[in-house]
Amino acid sequence: GAVVSQHPSWVICKSGTSVKIECRSLDFQATTMFWYRQFPKQSLMLMATSNEGSKATYEQGVEKDKFLINHASLTLSTLTVTSAHPEDSSFYICSAPKTGSDGYTFGSGTRLTVV
Amino acid sequence: GENVEQHPSTLSVQEGDSAVIKCTYSDSASNYFPWYKQELGKRPQLIIDIRSNVGEKKDQRIAVTLNKTAKHFSLHITETQPEDSAVYFCAAEGAGNMLTFGGGTRLMVKP
């Protein structure tokens, strides 16, 4: 089935620095990628939707200047957390939409810790 | 937009008993309802899904029922085992093929 590769799986960064998270569709083309954030013991909350060839769509309350999303090609979507702060520490996970009878394909997630 | 409510938030059962988790959704246009099992630090794993053209689907010990009129769907796990212990999320697919997740249920199966 479809596979989305997400890197890094975990990252620790200092406050004020930027972190880039990549999601690649390995055996299919993903014109859309969903980005979720999951705080401990909470649900997955949609942050934004990246679209190849156009601007990302952000959910209400998500700062587009802080969470930069780029869909560079049909197989690569990236999320950059700029000027990270401890409150940005979370589990970030991408997902490609379902295709045909297959369900949604999730990346393996990135545990971000800002110190 | 879509709103998905999930109950209970925690559920403790004895091994061998059944577990039921319920979800309601708000968007009557939603037509795809997956259930995920998530272990700590891992990606959600699809365990079963149902589309709006059927009312029930079963896969071994797991079943899902859907009532479109009432806008609710449920997950049923029979003969629970300790390895079923995890967090379970329901979701509904609304406009733009986006998934909205329920708040999650922490299932604990006691041996």
Interface residues (C-beta under 8 A of the other chain):
Chain A: T32 F34 Q42 S43 L44 M45 L46 T49 F91 I93 S95 P97 K98 G103 Y104 F106 G107 S108 G109 R111
Chain B: Y32 P34 G41 K42 R43 P44 L46 D49 F89 E93 G96 N97 M98 L99 T100 F101 G102 G103 G104
